Amino acid sequence: MLHNPSVKRWLGGVEPAWTLLDQPSFAALREPPSPTAGAIRLAVDLTHDEFQQSAVARNTLLLLRAAAAGPGLKMTATGNLSRGAVAEMCDRFTWPGFDKADAFRFHKVINEPDFLPLYFVRHVAQTGTLLRRHKGHLRTSPAGRRMMEEPNLQALPALLFHIALWHFDLGNLSRGVLDGWPQPDAGIVLWSLSIAANDWQPRERLSRLCTIPINGVLDQPWDTASFAMEAQILRPLQWFGLLGNSPGNLVAGGH
């Protein structure tokens, strides 16, 4: 594939990090994380400080606690959280790069899809059966209540990360431009980032260092690959506290 003229033109002289892998390692990284074996394992014993670095984890915990109180959080007939619940969460959520005043200066009312942090966290938690809809309210499930307690709480970031990268459709974050790519290669992309994102790098270079190009990437008139990479991989990793960023869409490796 690397000798294909279209691929060579797209790479622009960049040698992808995954070319360092042998075939068994390449195949192993295409498997989802395993708690006991496999190429990808997620830590389930994070400290309090490590937990707090993940905006996804700390805000999911906040949402689980809110949905565990009383009847839960009211929902609309369309399946979104009510405006009252959204307003409450807006006041309580903290999220990297999110400024409430700036984001909602043109909004008289705020619906759940308008507030991406809540929309993302709620859907990931629901995909993982930590939340469920019951009689017009969003309630914390028995599984969600167990995850709120020690020592299970230490594993919540790992559970949410596993759900988000391997079981949740992140394609909506990139408006489906490449039918979900590069999420199917999440393990390979993450491994490549672990060795390639050791300094500030632009998203365009990281896309070429860490992803496996497909025809849809090569035949587009604009750089859809970098857009999809940022939306589906880099930005969620920042939300999980695993990547840092700086002005100009530059990112650097975290943990």
SVG drawing of the C-alpha trace seen along z (x, -y; Angstrom):
<svg xmlns="http://www.w3.org/2000/svg" viewBox="-44 -36 54 49">
<polyline fill="none" stroke="black" stroke-width="0.4" points="0.0,0.0 2.8,-2.4 4.0,-2.2 0.6,-3.3 1.1,-6.7 -2.0,-8.1 -0.9,-7.0 2.6,-8.3 1.2,-11.7 -1.1,-11.8 1.7,-10.9 3.9,-13.6 7.1,-11.9 5.8,-11.0 6.5,-7.3 3.5,-6.1 4.4,-4.9 2.4,-1.6 4.9,-0.5 7.1,0.5 4.7,3.2 5.0,6.8 1.9,8.6 1.0,10.3 1.3,7.0 -0.7,5.2 -3.5,7.9 -3.5,7.8 -4.0,4.0 -7.1,4.4 -8.7,6.3 -10.6,4.4 -9.0,4.0 -9.0,7.0 -8.8,6.9 -6.6,10.0 -4.8,10.4 -4.2,8.9 -2.3,5.9 -4.4,3.2 -5.1,3.0 -6.7,0.1 -5.8,-0.8 -8.6,-0.3 -6.9,-1.6 -6.6,-5.4 -5.9,-7.7 -8.2,-10.6 -5.9,-13.1 -5.7,-10.9 -9.5,-10.5 -10.0,-14.3 -7.8,-14.8 -10.6,-13.1 -13.4,-15.5 -15.4,-12.6 -15.0,-10.6 -15.7,-13.5 -18.7,-14.8 -20.1,-11.3 -19.9,-10.8 -21.7,-14.2 -24.4,-13.1 -24.8,-9.6 -25.2,-11.3 -27.8,-13.7 -29.8,-10.9 -29.7,-8.8 -31.5,-11.5 -35.3,-11.3 -37.0,-10.2 -34.0,-11.2 -33.6,-13.8 -36.6,-14.7 -36.5,-13.9 -38.5,-15.2 -40.7,-13.2 -37.9,-13.2 -35.5,-11.5 -33.3,-14.4 -32.9,-15.8 -35.3,-18.6 -34.1,-22.2 -34.2,-22.4 -31.9,-19.4 -29.6,-20.8 -29.4,-24.2 -28.5,-22.5 -25.7,-20.5 -24.4,-23.5 -23.9,-25.2 -22.1,-22.2 -20.0,-20.8 -16.4,-21.8 -15.0,-20.9 -11.7,-21.7 -12.0,-24.5 -15.7,-25.2 -16.8,-28.7 -20.5,-28.8 -20.9,-32.5 -19.3,-32.3 -21.0,-29.1 -24.5,-30.2 -24.4,-34.0 -26.9,-33.5 -29.1,-31.0 -32.2,-32.0 -32.8,-28.4 -30.3,-25.5 -31.4,-22.1 -29.2,-19.0 -27.7,-18.6 -26.6,-22.3 -24.4,-21.3 -21.9,-18.8 -20.2,-17.9 -23.5,-16.7 -24.7,-15.2 -21.5,-13.1 -21.2,-12.1 -24.9,-11.1 -24.9,-9.0 -21.6,-7.2 -22.9,-6.4 -26.2,-5.2 -24.4,-3.0 -22.6,-1.4 -25.9,-0.8 -24.9,-3.1 -28.0,-5.2 -31.5,-4.2 -34.7,-5.9 -37.6,-5.2 -41.1,-6.8 -39.9,-10.0 -36.8,-10.4 -33.2,-9.5 -32.2,-7.3 -28.9,-5.7 -29.1,-2.0 -28.0,0.6 -24.7,1.0 -24.3,-2.8 -24.9,-2.9 -22.2,-0.2 -19.7,-2.2 -20.3,-5.2 -18.9,-3.2 -15.3,-2.4 -13.4,-0.5 -15.4,-0.4 -15.1,-4.2 -11.4,-3.9 -12.3,-1.8 -14.9,-4.3 -12.5,-6.1 -11.4,-2.8 -14.9,-1.7 -16.0,-4.9 -12.9,-5.0 -13.5,-1.4 -17.2,-2.2 -16.3,-5.5 -13.6,-4.1 -14.8,-0.6 -18.6,-0.6 -19.8,-4.1 -20.2,-5.7 -17.9,-8.7 -18.7,-9.4 -21.3,-11.9 -18.5,-14.1 -17.1,-14.4 -20.5,-14.6 -20.0,-11.1 -17.6,-12.4 -15.7,-9.1 -18.3,-6.7 -16.6,-6.4 -13.0,-6.2 -10.5,-6.0 -12.3,-4.6 -12.3,-1.0 -8.5,-1.2 -8.6,-2.8 -6.0,-0.4 -3.5,-1.0 -4.1,-4.7 -3.6,-4.9 -0.4,-2.8 0.9,-5.0 0.1,-8.2 1.9,-6.7 5.2,-6.8 4.5,-9.7 2.8,-12.3 5.7,-12.9 6.0,-16.6 3.6,-19.3 2.4,-18.1 -0.3,-19.5 -3.3,-17.3 -2.3,-17.0 1.0,-15.3 -0.5,-13.1 -3.2,-11.9 -0.4,-10.7 1.7,-9.3 -1.0,-7.3 -3.9,-6.3 -4.3,-3.8 -5.6,-5.6 -8.6,-4.4 -9.8,-5.3 -12.2,-7.9 -9.2,-9.7 -7.1,-9.7 -9.7,-10.9 -11.1,-13.9 -10.5,-17.5 -9.9,-18.7 -8.2,-17.1 -11.1,-15.1 -8.6,-12.7 -7.3,-15.4 -10.8,-16.6 -12.0,-13.1 -8.9,-12.3 -9.3,-15.4 -13.0,-15.0 -13.1,-11.3 -9.7,-10.6 -7.7,-13.7 -10.5,-15.7 -12.0,-12.7 -8.5,-11.9 -8.3,-15.4 -11.6,-15.1 -10.3,-11.9 -7.2,-13.8 -4.9,-11.8 -3.7,-14.5 -2.9,-18.2 -3.4,-21.0 -2.2,-24.4 -3.3,-27.2 -3.3,-26.2 -4.7,-22.7 -1.5,-21.3 -1.5,-18.3 1.0,-16.5 0.9,-13.1 -0.3,-12.7 -0.7,-9.4"/>
</svg>
